[in-house]
Amino acid sequence: MSATEPAPAVVTRDGKQSGGSVVSETIDGGITFKSPEGAETTFKHGDYTVEYKSPGDDVDFMKAERSLAAKDHAKAIESYRAAGAKSKYEWVRQTCAIAVALCAQALKKPDDGIAAILGFEKEFPKSVRMPEALLIKARLLAEKGDKAEAVKVLTVLAGHDKDWGVREAAKGAIGLGEIQVSEQKFAETATMLAPWMPKLARFPDEFATIGLLLARAQAGNNAVPTAMDTLRQVAFAPTESDVQARAHLEWSKLLAAKGGLEDLLSSFDHAAIAASPKGVDGGLRGEALKLAKDVVAKIVAASPGNEDAKNKVKIEYTNYLGKLQ
């Protein structure tokens, strides 16, 4: 394997960007960054963000990225393996190992994915991407039926809040929540996840991911008003539009299930919001549009008055549906 070289990158800290190269980056030691003049500075993990310069001269890596973008996981996995075996940059080798695991997951080959993560753990034991790698490993273990081992991995990960930080440890809670919800252990899941919400207030993406799982558990435990309050927090969190849309969609479903006219009207509004953001996941948008259409039928049926009055409601909401297409 090629010797590791400092990797060109831009580091952002306290709103200020600095160009240079990364000498090293570990989860316990942070990042050591070298300026173009040669001065080295170390920042604690979590106190910075780093954007590595794409290795445009690495043919295999670029082929892998293109194949992944095209969702050709079979081609991508081979190119990532080739790139990871020879890259001069440690971050590329780490990225390739994780990408191999994710491609293997997409190809329904959990053993190959687990092998990639085991290799990652051995070669990069202090990687800043270790929490991500462990979550992937646990998901692969669960997919192949070894949920007990997955829970062990995730429990250890969730316990790293003191040394790795709550944002990284939350990945363990997310994985545990996924398994418990799949097993319909709703009360247990809600109890486990609820304390994470205030801890993650500064990290909107993790806050939202935990929130969606928590809301599912709360709804499954018949605490629907509490679940809707959780979804409200996620829907208005400064996170990705797909996540916000998912929160509105789940909120809409809970309102629709209540069945009253006012609830149905609100349900339509949230389904419409879920279908509206530009660039939202196509599958999610399709689900939201279908729900909106189903809710319109229920609104018409629940509306007071004679057939003429109901037809006016139908025309009004059919027009709204048309604008969502």
URNOR-V293348 format. One record per pair of residues at least 12 apart in sequence whose ideal C-beta (glycine too) atoms are under 10 Angstrom apart, sorted by the first residue. I is the first residue (numbers start at 1). J is the second residue. Records with the same first field share a line. If there is no record, write none. Layout:
BEGIN
I = J + J
END
This chain:
BEGIN
1 = 84 + 85 + 86 + 87 + 88 + 93 + 123
2 = 85 + 86 + 87 + 88 + 89 + 92 + 93
3 = 88
4 = 23 + 24 + 87 + 88 + 89 + 90 + 91 + 92 + 93
5 = 21 + 23 + 87 + 88 + 89 + 90
6 = 20 + 21 + 22 + 23 + 24 + 32 + 33 + 34 + 40 + 88 + 89 + 90
7 = 20 + 21 + 22 + 23 + 24 + 25 + 50 + 52 + 53 + 55 + 87 + 88 + 89 + 90 + 91 + 92
8 = 20 + 21 + 22 + 52 + 53 + 54 + 55 + 89
9 = 21 + 22 + 25 + 31 + 33 + 34 + 50 + 51 + 52 + 53 + 89 + 91
10 = 22 + 33 + 49 + 50 + 51 + 52 + 53
11 = 25 + 31 + 33 + 35 + 41 + 43 + 48 + 49 + 50 + 51 + 52
12 = 48 + 49 + 50 + 51
13 = 31 + 33 + 41 + 43 + 44 + 47 + 48 + 49 + 50
14 = 43 + 47 + 48
17 = 49 + 51
18 = 33 + 35 + 36 + 41 + 48
19 = 33 + 35 + 36 + 53
20 = 33 + 34 + 35 + 36 + 37 + 38 + 39 + 40 + 41
21 = 33 + 34 + 35 + 36 + 40 + 52 + 53 + 89
22 = 34 + 50 + 52 + 53 + 89 + 90 + 91
23 = 40 + 41 + 42
24 = 40 + 42 + 90 + 126
25 = 43 + 45 + 48 + 50 + 52 + 90 + 91 + 94 + 126 + 127 + 128 + 129
26 = 45 + 124 + 125 + 126 + 127 + 128 + 130
27 = 45 + 46 + 124 + 125 + 126 + 127 + 128 + 129 + 130 + 131 + 160 + 163 + 164 + 165 + 168
28 = 44 + 45 + 125 + 126 + 128 + 130 + 163 + 164
29 = 42 + 44 + 45 + 126 + 128
30 = 42 + 43 + 44 + 45 + 46 + 47 + 48 + 128
31 = 43 + 44 + 45 + 47 + 48 + 49 + 50 + 128
33 = 48 + 50
44 = 165
45 = 128 + 163 + 164 + 165 + 168
46 = 128 + 164 + 165 + 166 + 167 + 168 + 203
50 = 91 + 128
52 = 89 + 91 + 92 + 95
53 = 89
54 = 92
55 = 83 + 87 + 88 + 89 + 91 + 92 + 95
58 = 79 + 82 + 83 + 86 + 87 + 88 + 89 + 92 + 96
59 = 79 + 82 + 83
60 = 78 + 79 + 80 + 81 + 82 + 83 + 84 + 85 + 86 + 87 + 92 + 96
61 = 79 + 80 + 82 + 83 + 84 + 86 + 87 + 89 + 92 + 93 + 95 + 96 + 99
62 = 79 + 83
63 = 75 + 76 + 78 + 79 + 80 + 82 + 83
64 = 76 + 77 + 78 + 79 + 80 + 81 + 82 + 83 + 84 + 95 + 96 + 99 + 100 + 103
65 = 79 + 80 + 83 + 95 + 99
66 = 79
67 = 79 + 80 + 103
68 = 80 + 99 + 102 + 103 + 106
71 = 103 + 106
72 = 103
73 = 99 + 100 + 102 + 103 + 104 + 105 + 106 + 107 + 108 + 109
74 = 103 + 106 + 107
75 = 103
76 = 99 + 100 + 102 + 103 + 106 + 107
77 = 96 + 99 + 100 + 101 + 102 + 103 + 104 + 106 + 107 + 109 + 112 + 113 + 116
78 = 100 + 103
79 = 96 + 99 + 100 + 103
80 = 92 + 95 + 96 + 97 + 98 + 99 + 100 + 101 + 102 + 103 + 116
81 = 96 + 97 + 99 + 100 + 103 + 116
82 = 96
83 = 95 + 96 + 99 + 100
84 = 96 + 97 + 98 + 99 + 100 + 116 + 119 + 120 + 123
90 = 123 + 124 + 127
91 = 124 + 127 + 128 + 129
93 = 120 + 123 + 124 + 127
94 = 120 + 123 + 124 + 127 + 128 + 129 + 130 + 132 + 133
95 = 129
96 = 116 + 120
97 = 116 + 117 + 118 + 119 + 120 + 121 + 123 + 124 + 127 + 129 + 133
98 = 113 + 116 + 117 + 120 + 124 + 127 + 129 + 132 + 133 + 136
99 = 116
100 = 112 + 113 + 115 + 116 + 117 + 119 + 120
101 = 113 + 114 + 115 + 116 + 117 + 118 + 119 + 120 + 132 + 133 + 136 + 137 + 139 + 140
102 = 116 + 117 + 132 + 136 + 139 + 140
103 = 116
104 = 116 + 117 + 136 + 140
105 = 136 + 139 + 140 + 143
108 = 143 + 144
109 = 140 + 144
110 = 137 + 139 + 140 + 141 + 142 + 143 + 144 + 145 + 146
111 = 140 + 144
112 = 140
113 = 136 + 137 + 139 + 140 + 141 + 143 + 144
114 = 136 + 137 + 138 + 140 + 141 + 143 + 144 + 146 + 149
115 = 140
116 = 133 + 136 + 137 + 140
117 = 130 + 132 + 133 + 134 + 135 + 136 + 137 + 138 + 140 + 141 + 153
118 = 133 + 137
120 = 132 + 133 + 134 + 136 + 137
121 = 133 + 134 + 137
128 = 164 + 168
129 = 168
130 = 157 + 160 + 164 + 168 + 171
131 = 157 + 158 + 160 + 164 + 165 + 167 + 168 + 169 + 170 + 171 + 172
132 = 157 + 168 + 171
133 = 157 + 171
134 = 153 + 154 + 156 + 157 + 160 + 168 + 171 + 172 + 175
135 = 150 + 153 + 154 + 157 + 168 + 170 + 171 + 172 + 174 + 175 + 178
136 = 171 + 175
137 = 149 + 150 + 153 + 154 + 157 + 175
138 = 150 + 151 + 152 + 153 + 154 + 155 + 156 + 157 + 171 + 172 + 174 + 175 + 176 + 178 + 179
139 = 153 + 154 + 174 + 175 + 178 + 179
140 = 153
141 = 153 + 154 + 175 + 179
142 = 154 + 175 + 178 + 179 + 182
147 = 179 + 180 + 182 + 183
148 = 179
150 = 175 + 176 + 178 + 179
151 = 172 + 175 + 176 + 179 + 180
153 = 172 + 175 + 176
154 = 171 + 172 + 173 + 174 + 175 + 176 + 177 + 178 + 179
155 = 172 + 173 + 175 + 176
156 = 169 + 172
157 = 169 + 170 + 171 + 172 + 173 + 174 + 175 + 176
158 = 170 + 171 + 172 + 173 + 174 + 175 + 176 + 177 + 192 + 196
159 = 172
160 = 172
161 = 173 + 196 + 199
165 = 203
166 = 196 + 199 + 200 + 202 + 203 + 206
167 = 199 + 200 + 202 + 203 + 205 + 206 + 207
168 = 203 + 206
169 = 196 + 199 + 200 + 206
170 = 193 + 196 + 199 + 200 + 203 + 205 + 206 + 207 + 209 + 210
171 = 206 + 209
172 = 196
173 = 189 + 192 + 193 + 195 + 196 + 199 + 200 + 206 + 209 + 210 + 213 + 214
174 = 193 + 196 + 206 + 209 + 210 + 212 + 213
175 = 213
176 = 188 + 189 + 192 + 193 + 213
177 = 189 + 190 + 192 + 193 + 196 + 209 + 210 + 212 + 213 + 214 + 216 + 217
178 = 209 + 213 + 216
180 = 192 + 193 + 213 + 217
181 = 193 + 212 + 213 + 214 + 216 + 217 + 220
184 = 217 + 220 + 221
185 = 217 + 220 + 221
186 = 216 + 217 + 218 + 219 + 220 + 221 + 222 + 223
187 = 217 + 218 + 220 + 221 + 222 + 223
188 = 217 + 221
189 = 213 + 214 + 216 + 217 + 218 + 220 + 221
190 = 213 + 214 + 215 + 216 + 217 + 218 + 219 + 220 + 221 + 223 + 226 + 227 + 230
191 = 217 + 221
192 = 213 + 214 + 217
193 = 210 + 211 + 213 + 214 + 215 + 216 + 217 + 218 + 230
194 = 210 + 214 + 217 + 218 + 226 + 230
195 = 210
196 = 209 + 210 + 211 + 213 + 214
197 = 210 + 211 + 214 + 230 + 233 + 234
200 = 237
201 = 233 + 237
203 = 237 + 239
204 = 234 + 237 + 238 + 239 + 240 + 243
205 = 237 + 238 + 239 + 240 + 243
206 = 239
207 = 233 + 234 + 237 + 238 + 239 + 243
208 = 233 + 234 + 235 + 237 + 238 + 239 + 240 + 242 + 243 + 244 + 246 + 247
209 = 234 + 239 + 240 + 243 + 246
210 = 230 + 234
211 = 230 + 231 + 232 + 233 + 234 + 235 + 237 + 239 + 243 + 247
212 = 230 + 231 + 234 + 243 + 246 + 247 + 250
213 = 230
214 = 226 + 227 + 230 + 231 + 233 + 234
215 = 227 + 228 + 229 + 230 + 231 + 232 + 233 + 234 + 246 + 247 + 250 + 251 + 254
216 = 230 + 231 + 250
217 = 230
218 = 230 + 231 + 254
219 = 231 + 250 + 253 + 254 + 257
224 = 254 + 255 + 257 + 258
225 = 254
227 = 250 + 251 + 254
228 = 250 + 251 + 254 + 255 + 258 + 266 + 270
229 = 251
230 = 247 + 250 + 251
231 = 246 + 247 + 248 + 249 + 250 + 251 + 252 + 253 + 254 + 270
232 = 247 + 248 + 251 + 270
233 = 247
234 = 246 + 247 + 248 + 250 + 251
235 = 247 + 248 + 249 + 250 + 251 + 270 + 273 + 274
236 = 248
240 = 277 + 279 + 280 + 281
241 = 274 + 276 + 277 + 278 + 279 + 280 + 281 + 284
242 = 274 + 277 + 279 + 280 + 281 + 284 + 285
243 = 281 + 284
244 = 273 + 274 + 277 + 280
245 = 270 + 271 + 273 + 274 + 275 + 276 + 277 + 280 + 281 + 284 + 285 + 287 + 288
246 = 274 + 280 + 281 + 284 + 287 + 288
247 = 270 + 273 + 274
248 = 269 + 270 + 271 + 272 + 273 + 274 + 275 + 276 + 277 + 284 + 288
249 = 270 + 271 + 273 + 274 + 275 + 280 + 284 + 285 + 287 + 288 + 291 + 292
250 = 270 + 274
251 = 266 + 267 + 269 + 270 + 271 + 273 + 274
252 = 264 + 266 + 267 + 268 + 269 + 270 + 271 + 272 + 273 + 274 + 275 + 288 + 291 + 292 + 295
253 = 267 + 270 + 271 + 274 + 287 + 291 + 295
254 = 267 + 270
255 = 267 + 268 + 269 + 270 + 271 + 295
256 = 268 + 270 + 271 + 291 + 292 + 294 + 295 + 298 + 299
259 = 298 + 302
260 = 302
261 = 298 + 299 + 301 + 302 + 303 + 304
262 = 302
263 = 295 + 298 + 302
264 = 295 + 296 + 297 + 298 + 299 + 300 + 301 + 302 + 303
265 = 295 + 299 + 302 + 303 + 317
266 = 295
267 = 291 + 292 + 294 + 295 + 296 + 298 + 299
268 = 291 + 292 + 293 + 294 + 295 + 296 + 298 + 299 + 317 + 320 + 321
269 = 292 + 295 + 320
270 = 288 + 291 + 292 + 295
271 = 287 + 288 + 289 + 290 + 291 + 292 + 293 + 294 + 295 + 296 + 321 + 324
272 = 288 + 289 + 291 + 292 + 295 + 317 + 320 + 321 + 323 + 324
273 = 288 + 292 + 324
274 = 287 + 288 + 289 + 291 + 292 + 324
275 = 287 + 288 + 289 + 290 + 291 + 292 + 321 + 324 + 325
276 = 288 + 323 + 324
285 = 324
288 = 324
289 = 321 + 324 + 325
292 = 317 + 320 + 321 + 324
293 = 317 + 318 + 321 + 324
295 = 317 + 321
296 = 313 + 314 + 316 + 317 + 318 + 320 + 321
297 = 314 + 317
299 = 313 + 314 + 316 + 317
300 = 312 + 313 + 314 + 315 + 316 + 317 + 318
301 = 313 + 314
303 = 317
END
